[in-house]
Amino acid sequence: MSFAARLIGPAPYPAAEEVSAQFRTAWARFAASGDPGWPAYEPGERLTRVFDLPPAVTPYPEETSRRLWQDHVPPQPLPLMT
């Protein structure tokens, strides 16, 4: 086993590398042009980019959870420190 492999572990799976490449490409494209490569978000449609194999633009996958929490108002101020 090489010294680098001992420090950082085995190489990632090819599928993980492909999803990572999709993500990096989208960020670079967005930084260069303002267009990540899929339609802009529209509140009425709630389409969401899902980085997976294969990649997809789909309706928001957590719609049930979003609706459950949409009217919840957290206490003010939030008790973040005790």
C-alpha positions as a Markdown table, in Angstrom:
| # | Residue | x | y | z |
|---|---|---|---|---|
| 1 | Met | 0.0 | 0.0 | 0.0 |
| 2 | Ser | 1.4 | 3.4 | -1.0 |
| 3 | Phe | 2.0 | 6.2 | 1.6 |
| 4 | Ala | -0.8 | 8.3 | 0.0 |
| 5 | Ala | -3.3 | 5.4 | 0.1 |
| 6 | Arg | -2.5 | 5.0 | 3.8 |
| 7 | Leu | -3.2 | 8.8 | 4.4 |
| 8 | Ile | -6.3 | 9.3 | 2.3 |
| 9 | Gly | -7.8 | 5.8 | 1.9 |
| 10 | Pro | -8.8 | 3.9 | -1.2 |
| 11 | Ala | -9.9 | 5.6 | -4.4 |
| 12 | Pro | -13.6 | 6.5 | -4.6 |
| 13 | Tyr | -16.0 | 4.3 | -6.6 |
| 14 | Pro | -16.4 | 5.3 | -10.2 |
| 15 | Ala | -20.0 | 6.2 | -9.7 |
| 16 | Ala | -19.1 | 8.7 | -6.9 |
| 17 | Glu | -16.5 | 10.2 | -9.2 |
| 18 | Glu | -19.1 | 10.7 | -11.9 |
| 19 | Val | -21.5 | 12.4 | -9.6 |
| 20 | Ser | -18.7 | 14.6 | -8.3 |
| 21 | Ala | -17.8 | 15.6 | -11.8 |
| 22 | Gln | -21.5 | 16.5 | -12.5 |
| 23 | Phe | -21.5 | 18.7 | -9.4 |
| 24 | Arg | -18.2 | 20.4 | -10.3 |
| 25 | Thr | -19.2 | 21.0 | -13.9 |
| 26 | Ala | -22.5 | 22.6 | -12.7 |
| 27 | Trp | -20.7 | 24.9 | -10.3 |
| 28 | Ala | -18.1 | 25.9 | -12.9 |
| 29 | Arg | -20.8 | 26.5 | -15.6 |
| 30 | Phe | -22.8 | 28.6 | -13.1 |
| 31 | Ala | -19.8 | 30.6 | -12.1 |
| 32 | Ala | -18.9 | 31.3 | -15.7 |
| 33 | Ser | -22.3 | 32.0 | -17.1 |
| 34 | Gly | -25.0 | 32.1 | -14.4 |
| 35 | Asp | -26.6 | 29.0 | -15.9 |
| 36 | Pro | -25.9 | 25.7 | -14.1 |
| 37 | Gly | -27.4 | 23.6 | -17.0 |
| 38 | Trp | -31.0 | 23.1 | -15.9 |
| 39 | Pro | -34.1 | 25.3 | -15.7 |
| 40 | Ala | -34.3 | 28.1 | -13.0 |
| 41 | Tyr | -36.4 | 27.3 | -9.9 |
| 42 | Glu | -40.0 | 28.3 | -10.2 |
| 43 | Pro | -42.1 | 28.2 | -7.0 |
| 44 | Gly | -45.2 | 26.9 | -8.8 |
| 45 | Glu | -43.3 | 23.9 | -10.3 |
| 46 | Arg | -40.7 | 23.3 | -7.5 |
| 47 | Leu | -38.4 | 21.4 | -9.9 |
| 48 | Thr | -35.1 | 20.4 | -8.3 |
| 49 | Arg | -31.8 | 19.1 | -9.7 |
| 50 | Val | -30.9 | 15.7 | -8.3 |
| 51 | Phe | -27.3 | 14.7 | -8.6 |
| 52 | Asp | -27.4 | 11.0 | -9.2 |
| 53 | Leu | -26.9 | 8.3 | -11.8 |
| 54 | Pro | -28.6 | 9.2 | -14.0 |
| 55 | Pro | -28.9 | 12.9 | -13.1 |
| 56 | Ala | -32.4 | 14.4 | -13.2 |
| 57 | Val | -34.5 | 17.5 | -12.8 |
| 58 | Thr | -37.6 | 16.3 | -10.9 |
| 59 | Pro | -40.4 | 17.7 | -8.7 |
| 60 | Tyr | -39.1 | 18.5 | -5.2 |
| 61 | Pro | -38.5 | 15.1 | -3.6 |
| 62 | Glu | -39.3 | 16.2 | 0.0 |
| 63 | Glu | -42.7 | 17.9 | -0.8 |
| 64 | Thr | -44.5 | 16.1 | 2.0 |
| 65 | Ser | -42.0 | 17.3 | 4.6 |
| 66 | Arg | -42.0 | 20.8 | 3.2 |
| 67 | Arg | -45.8 | 21.0 | 3.5 |
| 68 | Leu | -45.6 | 19.6 | 7.0 |
| 69 | Trp | -43.2 | 22.3 | 8.1 |
| 70 | Gln | -44.3 | 25.3 | 6.0 |
| 71 | Asp | -46.5 | 26.9 | 8.7 |
| 72 | His | -44.1 | 26.1 | 11.6 |
| 73 | Val | -42.6 | 29.2 | 13.2 |
| 74 | Pro | -39.7 | 28.5 | 15.4 |
| 75 | Pro | -39.5 | 30.3 | 18.8 |
| 76 | Gln | -37.8 | 33.7 | 18.7 |
| 77 | Pro | -35.0 | 33.9 | 19.5 |
| 78 | Leu | -33.8 | 30.4 | 18.8 |
| 79 | Pro | -32.2 | 28.9 | 21.9 |
| 80 | Leu | -28.9 | 28.0 | 20.3 |
| 81 | Met | -26.8 | 28.5 | 23.3 |
| 82 | Thr | -27.7 | 27.3 | 26.8 |
